């Protein structure tokens, strides 16, 4: 059989359709992680977060996060009173491994240590939200775990 224009066009269309079908299949198998499952609720509460960030910016000292020897040390600004709140560890590329740790509420202790030996390597967003003497604070830092 002789190869002519008809066979060439048919072969091209079959290869092109195979490529498109393979592309559609791979796209449907891709996992999509949202920043939050409650996106709209969080958007409505965003003004509260802005107010908490303003409270944090007004502090003399800043929240400091350091990693060393398999531990993450979170140093709080020196304020009196009992702290309550949460620390959210958010992995931008895999929401399945996000987790929350409660803020250490021991009065007078300005640092908190979190074990990071089991955490996946890479960039993490550490979101610290705490209340101290009735004032809410919020700080977010990017941390590299290696």
N, C-alpha and C positions, 0 to 999 in steps of 0.2 A: 504494500500500500504506500502511496506517495504522500509525503507530508506537504500540505498546502495551507492556505490562509484559514480555511474552516477549522482544520485540526489545531492550528496555532491559537486561534481565538478560543476554542473550546478548552484547550489545555490551560491557557491563561486564566479563564474564568473559574475552572475547577481549582487551580492553585490559589487564586485570590479568595474564593469562597472558603476554602479550607483554612486559610490564614485568618479570615474574619471569624469563623466559628471557633477556632482555637483561642483567639483573643477574647471573645465573649465568654468562653468557658473560664479562662484564667481570671478575668475581671469579676465573675460571680463568685469565685473561690477566695477572693481577697477579703481579709477581715478589716472592718472599719471600726476604729475605736473613737468614741466621742469623748470629749473632755469630761462631760458629766451626763448621766442619764436624765437628770432633772434640769436640763438646759434652760427652759423657760422660767422655771421657779427661781433659779439662780440669777437670771438676768433681771428679774424684778427686784431681787434683794441686792443688786449691785451697788446702789447708793449707800447702803449700810457698810459695805466693804470699803468704799471710798472714804467714808467717815472714819473707819477703823485705821486705814492707812494714814490719814491725816493725824490721828492720835499718835500713831507710831512715829511719824516724822517729827512730831513736836517733842519727842523724848531727847534728852541730852546724849544718851548712849544709844547705839544701834544694836539690834539683835545680831549676834555673831554665830556663825556655824563653821566648825572645823572638823575635818576627818583625819584621824590618825590611828594606827594600830588596831584596825577593825572596829573602831568606835566613832560615832559622830557625836561631837559635843556641841550642844546648843547653849549659848550663853545669853541669858536674859538681861535686859537693862536693870540697873539696881533701883527697884521700887519696893516700898514696904507693902506688906499685905500678902494674902494668900492668892496664888495664881490658879485659875481653872481654865480649861480649854482643850484643844486638840492639836496634834501635829499630823498633817497629812503628807504622806510620801507618794508622790504622783509620778509615774513613769510615762512620759509622753507617747512612747511607741508601743506600750503594752499595758492596757488598763486592767488586765487580769491580775497583775501583781501589785497594784496599789494597796496601801494599808494605812491605818490610822493608829496613832499612839496617843494616849492621854498625856496632857501636860502634868509634870510632877508638881504637885500642889504643896510641897513642903515649904513652909514660910522661912525666908532667910537664905535658902540655897539658890544661887543665881545661875547654876548650870544643870543641864540634864544630859545624860549619856544614853545613846541608843546603839545597840549592836547592829553593825552593818555587814557582818561576815556572810550572811545568807542572802543579801540583796544582790540582784543582777547588776553586772557592771554596766556603766554608761551614765548618761545624764539623768538626774532626778530633779523634780521640782519639790522643794520642801516648803510647805505652806503651814505657817505657825499662826494659829488664832488663839488668843488668850484674853482673859479678863483679869484685871487686877484692881482692887478697890472700886469695883463698879464701872471701870472704864474699859471698853473693848479695844483690843489691838490686833493688828494683822500684819504679817510680814511674809514675803515669798522670796526664796533664794534658789538659784540653780546650783546644784552640787554634782560633781563628777565623782563617781565611785569607780575606782580602778583596782 
